[in-house]
Amino acid sequence: MARDADTGEGQRMKGAEGSTALVTGASYGIGADIARALAARGHHLVLVARSAEPLDRLAATLEAAHGIRARPLPADLTTTAGLERAAAAARDADILVNNAGAGLGMSFERTTWAEERRMLDLNVVAPSRLLHAALPGMLRRGHGRILNVSSVAATGPVWQGTSYGASKAYGVALTESLAYSRRIRTSPVALTALVLGHTTSEFHERAGIPPSPPSLTLASPYVAELAVRAIHRRRPPVVCVPSLRYKLVAGLLRHLPHRLLALPHLADDFTVTSYGADRPCSGQPASVGGDGEDGILPAEAHGQGQCQS
Ligand SMILES: NC(=O)c1ccc[n+]([C@@H]2O[C@H](COP(=O)([O-])OP(=O)(O)OC[C@H]3O[C@@H](n4cnc5c(N)ncnc54)[C@H](OP(=O)(O)O)[C@@H]3O)[C@@H](O)[C@H]2O)c1
């Protein structure tokens, strides 16, 4: 079914019944756009998120538009039952997109442990579990693609005082650890970490934090198309950073001394900004925040970028 003519793998992932992609966080935002881009290439879909209605709507739209099968799978990935339902579906997936994720818009000492635990369950445990479920089948069948959605906050302490960046760094580290292993390197299975800067989604609005500045914001459909194109390459990049601007940001963050981030205006510091300032340490439930990379670097315009390993 996959009809990506520019790659051999696109053809190899076909199969008589068509290949199936499982996308988490597909009810809206970047995950929904990734699902659209995969459907446009003819992949069948399993769409995972908590909200059943938007999943049903998206599944019906994509089935009608692309003649694929799309199965909504409502599940809360922070619960054992929800995660295991998704893991059962991931076993048969040819493509796994670990996209669902969230942050806490508040400094570490002000969040409750329940909030931290939920974020770690969603950003760390769930993608690991789904990857663990999907990988053996992919290796056995001789094809497979895994896309782990991460953030530039994974490349340095840009959202200072919170654990969000650390949780996203885990996804990049796991991707690299597996992708460079002999077992995976010598197999037709490939893993890619998608390292995103500010991207249009419902993240900021739902979190009740100000939207990111337009000049620093990438369009979600653009990011999704780039990522889906990247995983259809014969040799997908291990790390994919959409846009030249964020490639530069991620490169600088990875290689420059992190003490430079202590300079004023270079990074958001949730221990000194107003986020959560009215809340006592380890107090009441926090609002869920988005990426807080505003102002890492000045940016002139939306960059066009390709993903390189
Ligand atoms: N937007 C940005 O600027 C940005 C930047 C860097 C990285 N990222 C990363 O990109 C990914 C997607 O974020 P987004 O911007 O598209 O955010 P979003 O608009 O808030 O979408 C998040 C998605 O995850 C789902 N989700 C949340 N909690 C869940 C749970 N417990 N179980 C199952 N699904 C859950 C949501 O659906 P339900 O609410 O229906 O469950 C939704 O589909 C995340 O991993 C995020 O860390 C985003």
The ligand as a MOL file (V3000), in Angstrom:
LIG
                    3D

  0  0  0     0  0            999 V3000
M  V30 BEGIN CTAB
M  V30 COUNTS 48 52 0 0 0
M  V30 BEGIN ATOM
M  V30 1 N 4.3720 21.7770 19.8030 0
M  V30 2 C 5.6490 22.0210 20.0600 0
M  V30 3 O 6.1080 23.1730 20.0450 0
M  V30 4 C 6.5890 20.8680 20.3670 0
M  V30 5 C 7.9610 21.1360 20.3900 0
M  V30 6 C 8.8550 20.0950 20.6360 0
M  V30 7 C 8.3790 18.8220 20.8530 0
M  V30 8 N 7.0480 18.5730 20.8470 0 CHG=1
M  V30 9 C 6.5990 17.1900 21.0680 0
M  V30 10 O 5.7020 16.8350 20.0400 0
M  V30 11 C 4.8180 15.8140 20.5020 0
M  V30 12 C 3.3930 16.1620 20.1110 0
M  V30 13 O 3.0450 17.3570 20.7510 0
M  V30 14 P 1.9710 18.3920 20.1820 0
M  V30 15 O 2.6410 19.6980 20.1160 0
M  V30 16 O 1.2660 17.8630 19.0030 0 CHG=-1
M  V30 17 O 1.0270 18.4340 21.4550 0
M  V30 18 P -0.5340 18.4280 21.5930 0
M  V30 19 O -1.1650 19.2710 20.5210 0
M  V30 20 O -0.7920 18.7490 23.0200 0
M  V30 21 O -0.9040 16.8990 21.3130 0
M  V30 22 C -0.5480 15.8940 22.2200 0
M  V30 23 C -1.1830 14.5880 21.7810 0
M  V30 24 O -0.8680 13.5870 22.7710 0
M  V30 25 C -2.0930 12.9970 23.2430 0
M  V30 26 N -1.9530 12.6350 24.6500 0
M  V30 27 C -1.7080 13.4680 25.7020 0
M  V30 28 N -1.7160 12.7810 26.8440 0
M  V30 29 C -1.9800 11.4790 26.5200 0
M  V30 30 C -2.1430 10.2920 27.2690 0
M  V30 31 N -2.0370 10.2880 28.6050 0
M  V30 32 N -2.4010 9.1450 26.6010 0
M  V30 33 C -2.5370 9.1230 25.2510 0
M  V30 34 N -2.3890 10.2280 24.4870 0
M  V30 35 C -2.1300 11.3940 25.1230 0
M  V30 36 C -3.1430 14.0750 23.0200 0
M  V30 37 O -4.4350 13.5150 22.8570 0
M  V30 38 P -5.5170 13.3500 24.0420 0
M  V30 39 O -5.5100 14.6100 24.8520 0
M  V30 40 O -6.7720 13.1080 23.2810 0
M  V30 41 O -5.0730 12.1630 24.8110 0
M  V30 42 C -2.6880 14.6520 21.6820 0
M  V30 43 O -3.1470 13.8440 20.6180 0
M  V30 44 C 5.0700 15.7030 22.0100 0
M  V30 45 O 5.8730 14.5790 22.2590 0
M  V30 46 C 5.8290 16.9780 22.3490 0
M  V30 47 O 6.6790 16.7830 23.4630 0
M  V30 48 C 6.1410 19.5660 20.6080 0
M  V30 END ATOM
M  V30 BEGIN BOND
M  V30 1 1 1 2
M  V30 2 2 2 3
M  V30 3 1 2 4
M  V30 4 1 4 5
M  V30 5 2 4 48
M  V30 6 2 5 6
M  V30 7 1 6 7
M  V30 8 2 7 8
M  V30 9 1 8 9
M  V30 10 1 8 48
M  V30 11 1 9 10
M  V30 12 1 9 46
M  V30 13 1 10 11
M  V30 14 1 11 12
M  V30 15 1 11 44
M  V30 16 1 12 13
M  V30 17 1 13 14
M  V30 18 2 14 15
M  V30 19 1 14 16
M  V30 20 1 14 17
M  V30 21 1 17 18
M  V30 22 2 18 19
M  V30 23 1 18 20
M  V30 24 1 18 21
M  V30 25 1 21 22
M  V30 26 1 22 23
M  V30 27 1 23 24
M  V30 28 1 23 42
M  V30 29 1 24 25
M  V30 30 1 25 26
M  V30 31 1 25 36
M  V30 32 1 26 27
M  V30 33 1 26 35
M  V30 34 2 27 28
M  V30 35 1 28 29
M  V30 36 1 29 30
M  V30 37 2 29 35
M  V30 38 1 30 31
M  V30 39 2 30 32
M  V30 40 1 32 33
M  V30 41 2 33 34
M  V30 42 1 34 35
M  V30 43 1 36 37
M  V30 44 1 36 42
M  V30 45 1 37 38
M  V30 46 2 38 39
M  V30 47 1 38 40
M  V30 48 1 38 41
M  V30 49 1 42 43
M  V30 50 1 44 45
M  V30 51 1 44 46
M  V30 52 1 46 47
M  V30 END BOND
M  V30 END CTAB
M  END
